């Protein structure tokens, strides 16, 4: 996390892989790049991208919000 210039507002940016493995392999074979999130060709896999993103953001917030001295939550036991 870092401070935004002069505002003292904490921010966090999570980046998830969202492309299908076959699309990545195809792009590598052609020597091209996979479309990124601001491209009109960006087409993330809904599953597992949404589940993984929700889980990552939830655990990040819960870790930040965990009171001192308490154990931070873990994702053990969640569905793959």
Residue, then its C-alpha position, 0 to 999 in steps of 0.5 A: x500500500x502507498x499514500x496518494x500524494x498529499x492526501x494520506x489515503x491508503x490504496x491497494x491495487x490487486x491484479x488478477x490473471x483473468x485470461x484462459x490458459x489456451x488464449x495465453x498459449x495461442x498468443x505466445x505461439x503467435x508472438x502477440x499479447x493477450x488483450x488487457x483490461x482496457x482493451x475492447x477485446x478483453x474477455x476474462x474467464x468469469x470462473x475462476x476470475x470472479x471467485x478468486x477476485x472476491x476471495x482475494x479482496x475479502x481476505x485483504x480487507x479482513x487482514x487489514x481490519x483484524x484487531x491487533x492480537x487476533x488471528x488473521x483469517x485464512x482461505x484454507x478450506x475454501x473451494x479451489 
